[in-house]
Amino acid sequence: MALLERHDTGAVAHLRMNAPDKLNALSDAMLAALQGEFDRLAEEPGIRAITLSGAGKAFCAGHDLKEMTAGRQAEDGGRAYFKDLFDRCTSVMLTIRRLPQPVIAQVHGVAAAAGCQLVASCDMAVAATGTRFGVNGVNIGLFCSTPMVALSRNIAAKHAFEMLSTGQFVEAERARELGLVNRVAETDDLARETADLAEQVAGKLGAAVRIGKRAFYEQIEMPVAQAYEHTGQVMVENMLYRDTAEGISAFLEKRPPDWDQS
């Protein structure tokens, strides 16, 4: 049984974390599986959107606490293991951001601690009604410091700090209001709603979405004037694409564009 399952539908890759007995915890093996698959997808231009879901009753419960407890048994009290663990987790989260394809989280049940970080690291998210989101490490004495990096870039600072410092969960509708998820769907409609969003993205010119995703994350960290200068250059480069010219011509001529999606 694969720890991370994948099936493709046209230009969309669907990934599913498959450790339901551990609530799809980000174990050492799960982190390695995610990193490996994301690295492969980065080299697959035929894939233009990615969905990420979890098997069983939860999306992801965060890090594997049993593995973390075992890591403490080292002579240094676990310092080297924990540094390596959080470095590997950070790599997975940053890889999602740097992938050329948009990644859409399909979330149900619970997304807790690093599982909530995983949702926040994806470019978009669709949640089932009743899904609960929390950065609840503080409840066991571990402030979710690395999850807060992604969370605080999704929702306003005071809301993020409240979640982090109280350990309280928010449900799907509140997560949508805060900006952590894009859409909320009934459980029976979750997969279809997520797939529809992915297909919508995959139907656009892949080269334009790739350049746009990269520029989106670059400009968001810049001062406004620098961001305009940078994105102006990005648009110049985008305008010079053959398929962009074709898209404009097709719009003016009221016909579907003949794009080369290779």
C-alpha positions in Angstrom: 0.0 0.0 0.0 1.5 3.3 -1.1 1.9 5.9 1.6 1.2 8.6 -1.0 -1.2 7.7 -3.9 -1.3 9.5 -7.2 -3.6 9.4 -10.1 -3.9 11.8 -13.0 -6.9 13.1 -14.8 -5.8 14.9 -17.9 -3.6 17.8 -16.8 -4.4 17.4 -13.1 -2.4 15.2 -10.7 -4.4 14.0 -7.7 -2.3 13.1 -4.6 -3.7 11.4 -1.5 -1.9 10.9 1.7 -2.6 7.3 2.7 -1.9 6.7 6.3 -5.4 6.8 7.8 -4.5 4.9 10.9 -2.1 7.7 11.8 -4.5 10.5 10.6 -2.0 11.1 7.7 0.6 12.5 10.1 3.7 14.1 8.6 6.0 11.2 9.7 9.5 11.0 8.3 8.2 8.6 5.6 5.3 10.9 4.7 7.5 13.9 4.4 9.9 12.0 2.2 7.0 10.8 0.0 5.6 14.3 -0.4 9.0 15.7 -1.2 9.8 13.1 -3.8 6.4 13.4 -5.6 6.5 17.2 -5.6 10.1 17.1 -7.0 8.9 14.8 -9.8 5.8 17.0 -10.5 8.1 20.1 -10.9 9.6 18.4 -13.9 6.2 17.5 -15.5 5.0 20.4 -17.7 2.0 18.3 -18.8 0.6 18.6 -15.3 -1.0 22.0 -14.9 -2.7 21.6 -11.5 -2.3 19.4 -8.4 -4.8 18.4 -5.7 -3.7 17.1 -2.3 -6.1 15.1 0.0 -6.0 12.6 2.8 -7.4 9.1 3.3 -9.6 8.2 6.2 -11.3 10.5 8.7 -8.8 13.4 8.6 -6.7 15.4 6.2 -3.6 15.6 8.4 -3.1 15.6 12.1 0.4 17.2 12.0 3.7 15.7 12.9 4.0 12.1 14.2 4.3 12.6 18.0 5.5 9.1 18.6 8.4 9.6 16.2 9.2 12.9 17.9 9.2 11.3 21.3 11.5 8.6 20.0 13.8 11.3 18.6 14.3 12.6 22.2 16.2 9.5 23.1 19.4 10.6 21.3 22.4 11.7 23.4 21.7 15.4 22.6 18.1 15.1 23.7 16.9 15.2 20.2 18.3 18.5 19.1 19.8 17.2 15.8 16.8 15.1 15.0 14.3 17.9 15.6 16.4 20.4 13.6 16.5 17.9 10.7 12.8 17.2 11.1 11.7 20.8 10.9 14.1 21.5 8.1 12.6 18.6 6.1 9.1 19.9 6.8 10.0 23.4 5.8 11.5 22.0 2.5 8.1 20.4 1.7 6.2 23.6 2.4 8.5 25.7 0.4 8.5 23.2 -2.5 4.7 23.6 -2.7 5.2 27.3 -3.0 7.9 27.0 -5.7 6.2 24.4 -7.8 5.2 25.7 -11.2 1.7 24.2 -10.8 -1.0 25.6 -8.4 -1.6 23.1 -5.6 -5.1 22.8 -4.1 -5.7 21.2 -0.7 -8.9 19.1 -0.5 -9.5 19.1 3.3 -11.8 17.1 5.5 -12.1 16.1 9.1 -9.1 17.8 10.8 -6.1 19.8 9.7 -4.1 20.3 12.9 -0.7 21.9 13.6 1.6 21.0 10.7 -1.5 19.7 8.9 -2.9 23.2 9.1 0.4 24.5 7.9 0.2 22.2 4.9 -3.2 23.7 4.0 -1.9 27.2 4.4 1.1 26.3 2.2 -1.1 25.2 -0.7 -2.1 27.9 -3.2 -5.8 27.2 -2.7 -8.0 25.0 -0.5 -11.4 23.5 -0.5 -12.8 22.2 2.8 -15.7 20.0 3.7 -18.4 21.3 5.9 -17.4 20.6 9.5 -13.7 20.4 8.9 -11.7 21.8 11.9 -8.5 23.7 11.6 -6.1 24.4 14.4 -2.5 25.2 15.2 -2.9 23.6 18.6 0.6 22.6 19.6 0.4 25.1 22.5 -2.0 22.7 24.2 0.8 20.2 24.7 3.4 22.9 25.4 4.8 23.3 21.9 4.0 26.6 20.2 3.4 26.1 16.5 6.2 28.4 15.4 6.9 26.9 11.9 3.2 26.5 11.1 2.6 30.1 11.9 4.9 31.2 9.0 2.3 29.9 6.5 -0.7 30.7 8.6 0.3 34.3 9.2 0.7 34.7 5.4 -2.9 33.5 4.9 -4.9 35.3 7.6 -4.7 38.6 9.5 -2.2 38.8 12.3 -4.5 39.0 15.3 -6.6 36.0 14.1 -3.5 34.0 13.5 -2.0 34.8 16.9 -5.3 34.0 18.6 -5.3 30.5 17.0 -1.7 30.0 17.9 -1.8 31.1 21.5 -5.2 29.6 22.5 -4.9 26.3 20.5 -8.6 26.6 19.6 -9.9 25.2 16.4 -12.0 27.0 13.8 -14.5 25.3 11.5 -14.6 25.4 7.8 -16.9 28.4 7.4 -14.9 30.5 9.8 -11.7 29.3 8.0 -13.2 30.6 4.7 -14.1 34.0 6.4 -10.5 34.3 7.6 -9.0 33.4 4.2 -7.5 30.1 5.1 -9.7 28.2 2.5 -11.3 29.4 -0.7 -14.5 27.3 -0.7 -16.6 25.1 1.6 -18.5 22.1 0.2 -20.7 19.4 1.5 -18.7 16.3 2.2 -20.3 14.4 -0.7 -19.4 17.2 -3.0 -15.8 17.9 -1.8 -13.9 15.8 -4.3 -16.0 17.1 -7.2 -15.7 20.8 -6.1 -11.9 20.4 -5.7 -11.6 18.7 -9.1 -13.7 21.4 -10.8 -11.4 24.1 -9.4 -8.3 22.2 -10.5 -9.8 21.6 -14.0 -10.6 25.3 -14.3 -7.0 26.2 -13.5 -5.6 23.4 -15.7 -7.6 24.8 -18.6 -5.7 28.0 -18.7 -2.4 28.6 -20.6 0.1 26.6 -18.4 3.0 28.9 -19.2 0.9 32.0 -18.1 -0.1 30.3 -14.8 3.5 29.2 -14.1 4.9 32.7 -14.6 2.0 34.1 -12.7 2.4 31.8 -9.6 6.1 32.6 -9.4 5.5 36.4 -9.7 2.7 36.3 -7.2 4.9 35.0 -4.4 7.8 37.1 -5.4 5.9 40.4 -5.4 4.0 39.8 -2.2 7.2 40.1 -0.2 8.2 43.4 -2.0 7.5 47.0 -1.2 4.7 48.3 -3.6 6.9 50.2 -6.0 9.3 47.4 -6.3 6.4 45.0 -6.8 5.0 47.0 -9.7 8.5 47.3 -11.3 9.0 43.5 -11.0 5.5 42.5 -12.2 5.7 45.0 -15.1 8.7 43.1 -16.4 6.9 39.8 -15.9 4.0 41.0 -18.0 6.4 42.2 -20.7 7.9 38.7 -20.9 4.4 37.1 -20.8 3.2 39.3 -23.6 6.0 38.1 -25.8 4.8 34.4 -25.6 3.5 33.0 -28.8 0.5 31.6 -27.0 -0.4 34.9 -25.4 -0.6 36.5 -28.8 -2.8 33.6 -29.9 -5.0 34.0 -26.8 -5.5 37.7 -27.6 -6.2 37.0 -31.2 -8.7 34.3 -30.3 -10.5 36.6 -27.9 -10.8 39.4 -30.5 -12.0 36.9 -33.2 -14.4 35.2 -30.7 -13.0 31.7 -31.1 -11.2 29.2 -28.8 -7.5 29.7 -28.6 -5.2 27.2 -30.3 -2.6 26.9 -27.5 0.5 24.8 -27.6 0.4 23.4 -24.0 3.7 21.6 -24.3 
